Amino acid sequence: AIEAAAGDLLVRLDLFDVFRGAPVAPGRRSLAFRLRLQATDRTLDDGDIAGVQRAVVEAIGAFGGILRG
């Protein structure tokens, strides 16, 4: 879902942390992903990054995920 939401700008996706325990609700876990975004034809700007972030958060929401922060 993350790969599809990030689209063509995504060049690498890594899961780098899985956390269980307080303050995460019992039976749930917190997953931390690192996304490397790159365009071959231009420099990405804040709008590009914000658009990918919105799309990814919406995609994980379809699975019951939420953005912690």
CHARMM-style PDB file with segment names, atoms N, HN, CA, C and O in Angstrom:
ATOM      1  N   ALA     1       0.831  -1.199   0.000  1.00  0.00      PROA
ATOM      2  CA  ALA     1       0.000   0.000   0.000  1.00  0.00      PROA
ATOM      3  C   ALA     1       0.872   1.257   0.000  1.00  0.00      PROA
ATOM      4  O   ALA     1       0.564   2.231  -0.687  1.00  0.00      PROA
ATOM      5  N   ILE     2       1.965   1.231   0.776  1.00  0.00      PROA
ATOM      6  HN  ILE     2       2.216   0.440   1.334  1.00  0.00      PROA
ATOM      7  CA  ILE     2       2.856   2.390   0.829  1.00  0.00      PROA
ATOM      8  C   ILE     2       3.520   2.608  -0.523  1.00  0.00      PROA
ATOM      9  O   ILE     2       3.590   3.735  -1.014  1.00  0.00      PROA
ATOM     10  N   GLU     3       4.004   1.534  -1.118  1.00  0.00      PROA
ATOM     11  HN  GLU     3       3.947   0.618  -0.720  1.00  0.00      PROA
ATOM     12  CA  GLU     3       4.657   1.650  -2.430  1.00  0.00      PROA
ATOM     13  C   GLU     3       3.701   2.226  -3.469  1.00  0.00      PROA
ATOM     14  O   GLU     3       4.068   3.118  -4.233  1.00  0.00      PROA
ATOM     15  N   ALA     4       2.489   1.718  -3.494  1.00  0.00      PROA
ATOM     16  HN  ALA     4       2.191   0.993  -2.873  1.00  0.00      PROA
ATOM     17  CA  ALA     4       1.510   2.195  -4.470  1.00  0.00      PROA
ATOM     18  C   ALA     4       1.177   3.669  -4.231  1.00  0.00      PROA
ATOM     19  O   ALA     4       1.070   4.442  -5.183  1.00  0.00      PROA
ATOM     20  N   ALA     5       1.016   4.056  -2.977  1.00  0.00      PROA
ATOM     21  HN  ALA     5       1.104   3.428  -2.204  1.00  0.00      PROA
ATOM     22  CA  ALA     5       0.657   5.435  -2.654  1.00  0.00      PROA
ATOM     23  C   ALA     5       1.791   6.410  -2.973  1.00  0.00      PROA
ATOM     24  O   ALA     5       1.537   7.528  -3.421  1.00  0.00      PROA
ATOM     25  N   ALA     6       3.031   5.997  -2.748  1.00  0.00      PROA
ATOM     26  HN  ALA     6       3.238   5.089  -2.384  1.00  0.00      PROA
ATOM     27  CA  ALA     6       4.177   6.875  -2.992  1.00  0.00      PROA
ATOM     28  C   ALA     6       4.437   7.048  -4.482  1.00  0.00      PROA
ATOM     29  O   ALA     6       4.982   8.069  -4.901  1.00  0.00      PROA
ATOM     30  N   GLY     7       4.058   6.079  -5.273  1.00  0.00      PROA
ATOM     31  HN  GLY     7       3.614   5.250  -4.933  1.00  0.00      PROA
ATOM     32  CA  GLY     7       4.173   6.209  -6.723  1.00  0.00      PROA
ATOM     33  C   GLY     7       5.598   6.174  -7.243  1.00  0.00      PROA
ATOM     34  O   GLY     7       6.490   5.568  -6.649  1.00  0.00      PROA
ATOM     35  N   ASP     8       5.782   6.846  -8.374  1.00  0.00      PROA
ATOM     36  HN  ASP     8       5.058   7.338  -8.856  1.00  0.00      PROA
ATOM     37  CA  ASP     8       7.052   6.806  -9.092  1.00  0.00      PROA
ATOM     38  C   ASP     8       8.198   7.506  -8.363  1.00  0.00      PROA
ATOM     39  O   ASP     8       9.362   7.286  -8.698  1.00  0.00      PROA
ATOM     40  N   LEU     9       7.893   8.332  -7.389  1.00  0.00      PROA
ATOM     41  HN  LEU     9       6.948   8.511  -7.117  1.00  0.00      PROA
ATOM     42  CA  LEU     9       8.959   9.030  -6.661  1.00  0.00      PROA
ATOM     43  C   LEU     9       9.671   8.125  -5.662  1.00  0.00      PROA
ATOM     44  O   LEU     9      10.779   8.442  -5.229  1.00  0.00      PROA
ATOM     45  N   LEU    10       9.059   7.013  -5.292  1.00  0.00      PROA
ATOM     46  HN  LEU    10       8.159   6.756  -5.644  1.00  0.00      PROA
ATOM     47  CA  LEU    10       9.650   6.120  -4.305  1.00  0.00      PROA
ATOM     48  C   LEU    10      10.761   5.285  -4.947  1.00  0.00      PROA
ATOM     49  O   LEU    10      10.528   4.554  -5.910  1.00  0.00      PROA
ATOM     50  N   VAL    11      11.964   5.409  -4.399  1.00  0.00      PROA
ATOM     51  HN  VAL    11      12.153   6.003  -3.617  1.00  0.00      PROA
ATOM     52  CA  VAL    11      13.077   4.588  -4.885  1.00  0.00      PROA
ATOM     53  C   VAL    11      13.518   3.557  -3.857  1.00  0.00      PROA
ATOM     54  O   VAL    11      14.204   2.593  -4.197  1.00  0.00      PROA
ATOM     55  N   ARG    12      13.124   3.755  -2.594  1.00  0.00      PROA
ATOM     56  HN  ARG    12      12.566   4.538  -2.318  1.00  0.00      PROA
ATOM     57  CA  ARG    12      13.463   2.776  -1.562  1.00  0.00      PROA
ATOM     58  C   ARG    12      12.496   2.905  -0.393  1.00  0.00      PROA
ATOM     59  O   ARG    12      12.123   4.007   0.007  1.00  0.00      PROA
ATOM     60  N   LEU    13      12.100   1.753   0.146  1.00  0.00      PROA
ATOM     61  HN  LEU    13      12.403   0.857  -0.180  1.00  0.00      PROA
ATOM     62  CA  LEU    13      11.203   1.699   1.290  1.00  0.00      PROA
ATOM     63  C   LEU    13      11.774   0.706   2.291  1.00  0.00      PROA
ATOM     64  O   LEU    13      12.020  -0.450   1.947  1.00  0.00      PROA
ATOM     65  N   ASP    14      11.986   1.145   3.514  1.00  0.00      PROA
ATOM     66  HN  ASP    14      11.787   2.084   3.793  1.00  0.00      PROA
ATOM     67  CA  ASP    14      12.535   0.291   4.563  1.00  0.00      PROA
ATOM     68  C   ASP    14      11.667   0.355   5.808  1.00  0.00      PROA
ATOM     69  O   ASP    14      11.281   1.439   6.245  1.00  0.00      PROA
ATOM     70  N   LEU    15      11.358  -0.800   6.380  1.00  0.00      PROA
ATOM     71  HN  LEU    15      11.671  -1.681   6.026  1.00  0.00      PROA
ATOM     72  CA  LEU    15      10.772  -0.890   7.709  1.00  0.00      PROA
ATOM     73  C   LEU    15      11.947  -0.936   8.665  1.00  0.00      PROA
ATOM     74  O   LEU    15      12.741  -1.876   8.624  1.00  0.00      PROA
ATOM     75  N   PHE    16      12.073   0.080   9.539  1.00  0.00      PROA
ATOM     76  HN  PHE    16      11.428   0.843   9.572  1.00  0.00      PROA
ATOM     77  CA  PHE    16      13.255   0.101  10.392  1.00  0.00      PROA
ATOM     78  C   PHE    16      12.958  -0.040  11.881  1.00  0.00      PROA
ATOM     79  O   PHE    16      13.887  -0.095  12.687  1.00  0.00      PROA
ATOM     80  N   ASP    17      11.678  -0.100  12.265  1.00  0.00      PROA
ATOM     81  HN  ASP    17      10.923  -0.055  11.610  1.00  0.00      PROA
ATOM     82  CA  ASP    17      11.383  -0.293  13.679  1.00  0.00      PROA
ATOM     83  C   ASP    17       9.979  -0.844  13.853  1.00  0.00      PROA
ATOM     84  O   ASP    17       9.041  -0.422  13.175  1.00  0.00      PROA
ATOM     85  N   VAL    18       9.848  -1.791  14.768  1.00  0.00      PROA
ATOM     86  HN  VAL    18      10.609  -2.133  15.319  1.00  0.00      PROA
ATOM     87  CA  VAL    18       8.551  -2.327  15.180  1.00  0.00      PROA
ATOM     88  C   VAL    18       8.517  -2.216  16.696  1.00  0.00      PROA
ATOM     89  O   VAL    18       9.392  -2.745  17.383  1.00  0.00      PROA
ATOM     90  N   PHE    19       7.506  -1.526  17.218  1.00  0.00      PROA
ATOM     91  HN  PHE    19       6.796  -1.097  16.661  1.00  0.00      PROA
ATOM     92  CA  PHE    19       7.423  -1.301  18.664  1.00  0.00      PROA
ATOM     93  C   PHE    19       6.084  -1.781  19.177  1.00  0.00      PROA
ATOM     94  O   PHE    19       5.038  -1.511  18.585  1.00  0.00      PROA
ATOM     95  N   ARG    20       6.133  -2.501  20.295  1.00  0.00      PROA
ATOM     96  HN  ARG    20       6.982  -2.719  20.775  1.00  0.00      PROA
ATOM     97  CA  ARG    20       4.915  -2.909  21.015  1.00  0.00      PROA
ATOM     98  C   ARG    20       5.081  -2.474  22.471  1.00  0.00      PROA
ATOM     99  O   ARG    20       6.187  -2.479  23.011  1.00  0.00      PROA
ATOM    100  N   GLY    21       4.001  -2.109  23.073  1.00  0.00      PROA
ATOM    101  HN  GLY    21       3.102  -2.105  22.634  1.00  0.00      PROA
ATOM    102  CA  GLY    21       4.046  -1.673  24.467  1.00  0.00      PROA
ATOM    103  C   GLY    21       3.521  -0.267  24.599  1.00  0.00      PROA
ATOM    104  O   GLY    21       3.216   0.401  23.611  1.00  0.00      PROA
ATOM    105  N   ALA    22       3.419   0.174  25.849  1.00  0.00      PROA
ATOM    106  HN  ALA    22       3.667  -0.369  26.651  1.00  0.00      PROA
ATOM    107  CA  ALA    22       2.878   1.507  26.125  1.00  0.00      PROA
ATOM    108  C   ALA    22       3.725   2.552  25.416  1.00  0.00      PROA
ATOM    109  O   ALA    22       4.952   2.445  25.415  1.00  0.00      PROA
ATOM    110  N   PRO    23       3.122   3.531  24.830  1.00  0.00      PROA
ATOM    111  CA  PRO    23       1.715   3.927  24.851  1.00  0.00      PROA
ATOM    112  C   PRO    23       0.875   3.313  23.723  1.00  0.00      PROA
ATOM    113  O   PRO    23      -0.269   3.719  23.523  1.00  0.00      PROA
ATOM    114  N   VAL    24       1.420   2.351  22.993  1.00  0.00      PROA
ATOM    115  HN  VAL    24       2.350   2.020  23.155  1.00  0.00      PROA
ATOM    116  CA  VAL    24       0.670   1.701  21.917  1.00  0.00      PROA
ATOM    117  C   VAL    24      -0.356   0.760  22.543  1.00  0.00      PROA
ATOM    118  O   VAL    24      -0.040   0.020  23.474  1.00  0.00      PROA
ATOM    119  N   ALA    25      -1.563   0.791  22.037  1.00  0.00      PROA
ATOM    120  HN  ALA    25      -1.819   1.393  21.280  1.00  0.00      PROA
ATOM    121  CA  ALA    25      -2.654  -0.017  22.594  1.00  0.00      PROA
ATOM    122  C   ALA    25      -2.330  -1.509  22.538  1.00  0.00      PROA
ATOM    123  O   ALA    25      -1.651  -1.961  21.616  1.00  0.00      PROA
ATOM    124  N   PRO    26      -2.808  -2.265  23.507  1.00  0.00      PROA
ATOM    125  CA  PRO    26      -2.586  -3.718  23.509  1.00  0.00      PROA
ATOM    126  C   PRO    26      -3.095  -4.345  22.197  1.00  0.00      PROA
ATOM    127  O   PRO    26      -4.155  -3.979  21.691  1.00  0.00      PROA
ATOM    128  N   GLY    27      -2.328  -5.279  21.670  1.00  0.00      PROA
ATOM    129  HN  GLY    27      -1.466  -5.577  22.081  1.00  0.00      PROA
ATOM    130  CA  GLY    27      -2.687  -5.943  20.430  1.00  0.00      PROA
ATOM    131  C   GLY    27      -2.341  -5.162  19.177  1.00  0.00      PROA
ATOM    132  O   GLY    27      -2.603  -5.619  18.065  1.00  0.00      PROA
ATOM    133  N   ARG    28      -1.757  -3.991  19.349  1.00  0.00      PROA
ATOM    134  HN  ARG    28      -1.544  -3.620  20.253  1.00  0.00      PROA
ATOM    135  CA  ARG    28      -1.356  -3.155  18.208  1.00  0.00      PROA
ATOM    136  C   ARG    28       0.155  -3.002  18.234  1.00  0.00      PROA
ATOM    137  O   ARG    28       0.805  -3.360  19.216  1.00  0.00      PROA
ATOM    138  N   ARG    29       0.702  -2.477  17.168  1.00  0.00      PROA
ATOM    139  HN  ARG    29       0.174  -2.186  16.371  1.00  0.00      PROA
ATOM    140  CA  ARG    29       2.138  -2.214  17.112  1.00  0.00      PROA
ATOM    141  C   ARG    29       2.384  -0.941  16.314  1.00  0.00      PROA
ATOM    142  O   ARG    29       1.569  -0.539  15.485  1.00  0.00      PROA
ATOM    143  N   SER    30       3.492  -0.338  16.575  1.00  0.00      PROA
ATOM    144  HN  SER    30       4.155  -0.665  17.248  1.00  0.00      PROA
ATOM    145  CA  SER    30       3.901   0.869  15.871  1.00  0.00      PROA
ATOM    146  C   SER    30       4.995   0.480  14.883  1.00  0.00      PROA
ATOM    147  O   SER    30       6.011  -0.098  15.268  1.00  0.00      PROA
ATOM    148  N   LEU    31       4.783   0.800  13.615  1.00  0.00      PROA
ATOM    149  HN  LEU    31       3.957   1.270  13.302  1.00  0.00      PROA
ATOM    150  CA  LEU    31       5.744   0.481  12.576  1.00  0.00      PROA
ATOM    151  C   LEU    31       6.352   1.784  12.058  1.00  0.00      PROA
ATOM    152  O   LEU    31       5.630   2.744  11.791  1.00  0.00      PROA
ATOM    153  N   ALA    32       7.661   1.816  11.917  1.00  0.00      PROA
ATOM    154  HN  ALA    32       8.248   1.035  12.134  1.00  0.00      PROA
ATOM    155  CA  ALA    32       8.336   3.002  11.399  1.00  0.00      PROA
ATOM    156  C   ALA    32       8.981   2.657  10.058  1.00  0.00      PROA
ATOM    157  O   ALA    32       9.759   1.710   9.949  1.00  0.00      PROA
ATOM    158  N   PHE    33       8.642   3.438   9.053  1.00  0.00      PROA
ATOM    159  HN  PHE    33       8.010   4.208   9.141  1.00  0.00      PROA
ATOM    160  CA  PHE    33       9.155   3.232   7.705  1.00  0.00      PROA
ATOM    161  C   PHE    33      10.000   4.421   7.282  1.00  0.00      PROA
ATOM    162  O   PHE    33       9.734   5.558   7.671  1.00  0.00      PROA
ATOM    163  N   ARG    34      11.005   4.148   6.493  1.00  0.00      PROA
ATOM    164  HN  ARG    34      11.221   3.224   6.178  1.00  0.00      PROA
ATOM    165  CA  ARG    34      11.822   5.193   5.869  1.00  0.00      PROA
ATOM    166  C   ARG    34      11.542   5.133   4.370  1.00  0.00      PROA
ATOM    167  O   ARG    34      11.673   4.079   3.747  1.00  0.00      PROA
ATOM    168  N   LEU    35      11.158   6.263   3.804  1.00  0.00      PROA
ATOM    169  HN  LEU    35      11.052   7.119   4.310  1.00  0.00      PROA
ATOM    170  CA  LEU    35      10.905   6.345   2.375  1.00  0.00      PROA
ATOM    171  C   LEU    35      11.966   7.236   1.750  1.00  0.00      PROA
ATOM    172  O   LEU    35      12.205   8.351   2.213  1.00  0.00      PROA
ATOM    173  N   ARG    36      12.597   6.739   0.699  1.00  0.00      PROA
ATOM    174  HN  ARG    36      12.402   5.834   0.323  1.00  0.00      PROA
ATOM    175  CA  ARG    36      13.539   7.572  -0.057  1.00  0.00      PROA
ATOM    176  C   ARG    36      12.836   7.944  -1.353  1.00  0.00      PROA
ATOM    177  O   ARG    36      12.469   7.081  -2.152  1.00  0.00      PROA
ATOM    178  N   LEU    37      12.657   9.234  -1.544  1.00  0.00      PROA
ATOM    179  HN  LEU    37      12.955   9.934  -0.896  1.00  0.00      PROA
ATOM    180  CA  LEU    37      11.966   9.756  -2.711  1.00  0.00      PROA
ATOM    181  C   LEU    37      12.963  10.469  -3.603  1.00  0.00      PROA
ATOM    182  O   LEU    37      13.857  11.170  -3.128  1.00  0.00      PROA
ATOM    183  N   GLN    38      12.795  10.279  -4.909  1.00  0.00      PROA
ATOM    184  HN  GLN    38      12.069   9.710  -5.295  1.00  0.00      PROA
ATOM    185  CA  GLN    38      13.724  10.896  -5.846  1.00  0.00      PROA
ATOM    186  C   GLN    38      13.059  11.022  -7.209  1.00  0.00      PROA
ATOM    187  O   GLN    38      12.333  10.128  -7.643  1.00  0.00      PROA
ATOM    188  N   ALA    39      13.309  12.123  -7.867  1.00  0.00      PROA
ATOM    189  HN  ALA    39      13.899  12.849  -7.515  1.00  0.00      PROA
ATOM    190  CA  ALA    39      12.875  12.308  -9.253  1.00  0.00      PROA
ATOM    191  C   ALA    39      14.134  12.439 -10.098  1.00  0.00      PROA
ATOM    192  O   ALA    39      15.088  13.107  -9.697  1.00  0.00      PROA
ATOM    193  N   THR    40      14.139  11.818 -11.240  1.00  0.00      PROA
ATOM    194  HN  THR    40      13.365  11.276 -11.566  1.00  0.00      PROA
ATOM    195  CA  THR    40      15.320  11.863 -12.100  1.00  0.00      PROA
ATOM    196  C   THR    40      15.390  13.128 -12.939  1.00  0.00      PROA
ATOM    197  O   THR    40      16.445  13.461 -13.480  1.00  0.00      PROA
ATOM    198  N   ASP    41      14.265  13.838 -13.049  1.00  0.00      PROA
ATOM    199  HN  ASP    41      13.409  13.567 -12.609  1.00  0.00      PROA
ATOM    200  CA  ASP    41      14.206  14.985 -13.949  1.00  0.00      PROA
ATOM    201  C   ASP    41      14.103  16.345 -13.268  1.00  0.00      PROA
ATOM    202  O   ASP    41      14.071  17.380 -13.933  1.00  0.00      PROA
ATOM    203  N   ARG    42      14.049  16.335 -11.924  1.00  0.00      PROA
ATOM    204  HN  ARG    42      14.075  15.494 -11.384  1.00  0.00      PROA
ATOM    205  CA  ARG    42      13.865  17.612 -11.225  1.00  0.00      PROA
ATOM    206  C   ARG    42      14.188  17.449  -9.754  1.00  0.00      PROA
ATOM    207  O   ARG    42      14.347  16.336  -9.252  1.00  0.00      PROA
ATOM    208  N   THR    43      14.279  18.575  -9.080  1.00  0.00      PROA
ATOM    209  HN  THR    43      14.150  19.478  -9.488  1.00  0.00      PROA
ATOM    210  CA  THR    43      14.441  18.584  -7.635  1.00  0.00      PROA
ATOM    211  C   THR    43      13.053  18.580  -7.005  1.00  0.00      PROA
ATOM    212  O   THR    43      12.187  19.366  -7.387  1.00  0.00      PROA
ATOM    213  N   LEU    44      12.852  17.700  -6.048  1.00  0.00      PROA
ATOM    214  HN  LEU    44      13.556  17.061  -5.737  1.00  0.00      PROA
ATOM    215  CA  LEU    44      11.565  17.646  -5.366  1.00  0.00      PROA
ATOM    216  C   LEU    44      11.409  18.867  -4.466  1.00  0.00      PROA
ATOM    217  O   LEU    44      12.380  19.355  -3.889  1.00  0.00      PROA
ATOM    218  N   ASP    45      10.187  19.347  -4.355  1.00  0.00      PROA
ATOM    219  HN  ASP    45       9.398  18.950  -4.823  1.00  0.00      PROA
ATOM    220  CA  ASP    45       9.934  20.470  -3.459  1.00  0.00      PROA
ATOM    221  C   ASP    45       9.000  20.026  -2.332  1.00  0.00      PROA
ATOM    222  O   ASP    45       8.561  18.877  -2.295  1.00  0.00      PROA
ATOM    223  N   ASP    46       8.708  20.937  -1.427  1.00  0.00      PROA
ATOM    224  HN  ASP    46       9.065  21.870  -1.457  1.00  0.00      PROA
ATOM    225  CA  ASP    46       7.869  20.619  -0.270  1.00  0.00      PROA
ATOM    226  C   ASP    46       6.500  20.084  -0.687  1.00  0.00      PROA
ATOM    227  O   ASP    46       5.947  19.208  -0.022  1.00  0.00      PROA
ATOM    228  N   GLY    47       5.961  20.600  -1.768  1.00  0.00      PROA
ATOM    229  HN  GLY    47       6.411  21.312  -2.308  1.00  0.00      PROA
ATOM    230  CA  GLY    47       4.664  20.146  -2.237  1.00  0.00      PROA
ATOM    231  C   GLY    47       4.692  18.693  -2.690  1.00  0.00      PROA
ATOM    232  O   GLY    47       3.745  17.943  -2.453  1.00  0.00      PROA
ATOM    233  N   ASP    48       5.786  18.298  -3.344  1.00  0.00      PROA
ATOM    234  HN  ASP    48       6.555  18.908  -3.537  1.00  0.00      PROA
ATOM    235  CA  ASP    48       5.934  16.899  -3.757  1.00  0.00      PROA
ATOM    236  C   ASP    48       5.936  15.979  -2.550  1.00  0.00      PROA
ATOM    237  O   ASP    48       5.243  14.962  -2.524  1.00  0.00      PROA
ATOM    238  N   ILE    49       6.722  16.348  -1.556  1.00  0.00      PROA
ATOM    239  HN  ILE    49       7.286  17.174  -1.577  1.00  0.00      PROA
ATOM    240  CA  ILE    49       6.857  15.517  -0.356  1.00  0.00      PROA
ATOM    241  C   ILE    49       5.535  15.468   0.400  1.00  0.00      PROA
ATOM    242  O   ILE    49       5.106  14.398   0.831  1.00  0.00      PROA
ATOM    243  N   ALA    50       4.895  16.607   0.562  1.00  0.00      PROA
ATOM    244  HN  ALA    50       5.244  17.477   0.212  1.00  0.00      PROA
ATOM    245  CA  ALA    50       3.608  16.655   1.275  1.00  0.00      PROA
ATOM    246  C   ALA    50       2.555  15.818   0.563  1.00  0.00      PROA
ATOM    247  O   ALA    50       1.741  15.166   1.216  1.00  0.00      PROA
ATOM    248  N   GLY    51       2.559  15.829  -0.759  1.00  0.00      PROA
ATOM    249  HN  GLY    51       3.221  16.359  -1.290  1.00  0.00      PROA
ATOM    250  CA  GLY    51       1.606  15.034  -1.509  1.00  0.00      PROA
ATOM    251  C   GLY    51       1.804  13.546  -1.296  1.00  0.00      PROA
ATOM    252  O   GLY    51       0.836  12.801  -1.142  1.00  0.00      PROA
ATOM    253  N   VAL    52       3.058  13.109  -1.288  1.00  0.00      PROA
ATOM    254  HN  VAL    52       3.845  13.714  -1.413  1.00  0.00      PROA
ATOM    255  CA  VAL    52       3.345  11.697  -1.034  1.00  0.00      PROA
ATOM    256  C   VAL    52       2.945  11.345   0.393  1.00  0.00      PROA
ATOM    257  O   VAL    52       2.347  10.295   0.628  1.00  0.00      PROA
ATOM    258  N   GLN    53       3.267  12.210   1.341  1.00  0.00      PROA
ATOM    259  HN  GLN    53       3.753  13.063   1.150  1.00  0.00      PROA
ATOM    260  CA  GLN    53       2.915  11.933   2.733  1.00  0.00      PROA
ATOM    261  C   GLN    53       1.403  11.788   2.901  1.00  0.00      PROA
ATOM    262  O   GLN    53       0.943  10.854   3.559  1.00  0.00      PROA
ATOM    263  N   ARG    54       0.637  12.687   2.323  1.00  0.00      PROA
ATOM    264  HN  ARG    54       1.011  13.446   1.789  1.00  0.00      PROA
ATOM    265  CA  ARG    54      -0.829  12.594   2.410  1.00  0.00      PROA
ATOM    266  C   ARG    54      -1.331  11.289   1.808  1.00  0.00      PROA
ATOM    267  O   ARG    54      -2.190  10.624   2.387  1.00  0.00      PROA
ATOM    268  N   ALA    55      -0.798  10.924   0.651  1.00  0.00      PROA
ATOM    269  HN  ALA    55      -0.100  11.465   0.181  1.00  0.00      PROA
ATOM    270  CA  ALA    55      -1.239   9.700  -0.023  1.00  0.00      PROA
ATOM    271  C   ALA    55      -0.907   8.463   0.800  1.00  0.00      PROA
ATOM    272  O   ALA    55      -1.714   7.537   0.879  1.00  0.00      PROA
ATOM    273  N   VAL    56       0.276   8.439   1.413  1.00  0.00      PROA
ATOM    274  HN  VAL    56       0.932   9.191   1.348  1.00  0.00      PROA
ATOM    275  CA  VAL    56       0.691   7.289   2.215  1.00  0.00      PROA
ATOM    276  C   VAL    56      -0.172   7.185   3.472  1.00  0.00      PROA
ATOM    277  O   VAL    56      -0.633   6.095   3.812  1.00  0.00      PROA
ATOM    278  N   VAL    57      -0.392   8.281   4.152  1.00  0.00      PROA
ATOM    279  HN  VAL    57      -0.018   9.166   3.876  1.00  0.00      PROA
ATOM    280  CA  VAL    57      -1.219   8.265   5.360  1.00  0.00      PROA
ATOM    281  C   VAL    57      -2.631   7.799   5.022  1.00  0.00      PROA
ATOM    282  O   VAL    57      -3.223   7.029   5.777  1.00  0.00      PROA
ATOM    283  N   GLU    58      -3.171   8.253   3.907  1.00  0.00      PROA
ATOM    284  HN  GLU    58      -2.689   8.880   3.293  1.00  0.00      PROA
ATOM    285  CA  GLU    58      -4.508   7.821   3.486  1.00  0.00      PROA
ATOM    286  C   GLU    58      -4.510   6.320   3.168  1.00  0.00      PROA
ATOM    287  O   GLU    58      -5.455   5.614   3.521  1.00  0.00      PROA
ATOM    288  N   ALA    59      -3.477   5.842   2.517  1.00  0.00      PROA
ATOM    289  HN  ALA    59      -2.710   6.416   2.231  1.00  0.00      PROA
ATOM    290  CA  ALA    59      -3.400   4.419   2.157  1.00  0.00      PROA
ATOM    291  C   ALA    59      -3.322   3.526   3.394  1.00  0.00      PROA
ATOM    292  O   ALA    59      -3.990   2.493   3.454  1.00  0.00      PROA
ATOM    293  N   ILE    60      -2.516   3.914   4.375  1.00  0.00      PROA
ATOM    294  HN  ILE    60      -1.973   4.752   4.327  1.00  0.00      PROA
ATOM    295  CA  ILE    60      -2.424   3.072   5.574  1.00  0.00      PROA
ATOM    296  C   ILE    60      -3.692   3.172   6.414  1.00  0.00      PROA
ATOM    297  O   ILE    60      -4.017   2.256   7.169  1.00  0.00      PROA
ATOM    298  N   GLY    61      -4.407   4.286   6.281  1.00  0.00      PROA
ATOM    299  HN  GLY    61      -4.143   5.031   5.667  1.00  0.00      PROA
ATOM    300  CA  GLY    61      -5.682   4.433   6.975  1.00  0.00      PROA
ATOM    301  C   GLY    61      -6.696   3.408   6.517  1.00  0.00      PROA
ATOM    302  O   GLY    61      -7.559   2.996   7.292  1.00  0.00      PROA
ATOM    303  N   ALA    62      -6.601   2.993   5.270  1.00  0.00      PROA
ATOM    304  HN  ALA    62      -5.899   3.327   4.640  1.00  0.00      PROA
ATOM    305  CA  ALA    62      -7.510   1.980   4.742  1.00  0.00      PROA
ATOM    306  C   ALA    62      -7.338   0.633   5.445  1.00  0.00      PROA
ATOM    307  O   ALA    62      -8.230  -0.214   5.402  1.00  0.00      PROA
ATOM    308  N   PHE    63      -6.183   0.442   6.094  1.00  0.00      PROA
ATOM    309  HN  PHE    63      -5.459   1.131   6.129  1.00  0.00      PROA
ATOM    310  CA  PHE    63      -5.897  -0.785   6.838  1.00  0.00      PROA
ATOM    311  C   PHE    63      -6.050  -0.587   8.344  1.00  0.00      PROA
ATOM    312  O   PHE    63      -5.708  -1.476   9.124  1.00  0.00      PROA
ATOM    313  N   GLY    64      -6.564   0.576   8.759  1.00  0.00      PROA
ATOM    314  HN  GLY    64      -6.843   1.299   8.125  1.00  0.00      PROA
ATOM    315  CA  GLY    64      -6.735   0.861  10.175  1.00  0.00      PROA
ATOM    316  C   GLY    64      -5.522   1.520  10.795  1.00  0.00      PROA
ATOM    317  O   GLY    64      -5.484   1.732  12.007  1.00  0.00      PROA
ATOM    318  N   GLY    65      -4.530   1.848   9.982  1.00  0.00      PROA
ATOM    319  HN  GLY    65      -4.561   1.675   8.998  1.00  0.00      PROA
ATOM    320  CA  GLY    65      -3.324   2.506  10.506  1.00  0.00      PROA
ATOM    321  C   GLY    65      -3.558   3.979  10.725  1.00  0.00      PROA
ATOM    322  O   GLY    65      -4.406   4.594  10.080  1.00  0.00      PROA
ATOM    323  N   ILE    66      -2.798   4.534  11.640  1.00  0.00      PROA
ATOM    324  HN  ILE    66      -2.108   4.033  12.164  1.00  0.00      PROA
ATOM    325  CA  ILE    66      -2.855   5.964  11.915  1.00  0.00      PROA
ATOM    326  C   ILE    66      -1.443   6.498  11.996  1.00  0.00      PROA
ATOM    327  O   ILE    66      -0.504   5.760  12.296  1.00  0.00      PROA
ATOM    328  N   LEU    67      -1.297   7.775  11.729  1.00  0.00      PROA
ATOM    329  HN  LEU    67      -2.059   8.375  11.485  1.00  0.00      PROA
ATOM    330  CA  LEU    67       0.006   8.439  11.837  1.00  0.00      PROA
ATOM    331  C   LEU    67       0.173   8.914  13.271  1.00  0.00      PROA
ATOM    332  O   LEU    67      -0.600   9.740  13.756  1.00  0.00      PROA
ATOM    333  N   ARG    68       1.178   8.390  13.939  1.00  0.00      PROA
ATOM    334  HN  ARG    68       1.806   7.719  13.544  1.00  0.00      PROA
ATOM    335  CA  ARG    68       1.482   8.856  15.295  1.00  0.00      PROA
ATOM    336  C   ARG    68       2.438  10.010  15.200  1.00  0.00      PROA
ATOM    337  O   ARG    68       3.258  10.069  14.284  1.00  0.00      PROA
ATOM    338  N   GLY    69       2.349  10.900  16.105  1.00  0.00      PROA
ATOM    339  HN  GLY    69       1.683  10.852  16.850  1.00  0.00      PROA
ATOM    340  CA  GLY    69       3.323  11.960  16.013  1.00  0.00      PROA
ATOM    341  C   GLY    69       3.106  13.004  16.986  1.00  0.00      PROA
ATOM    342  OT1 GLY    69       3.860  13.977  17.027  1.00  0.00      PROA
TER     343      GLY     69
END
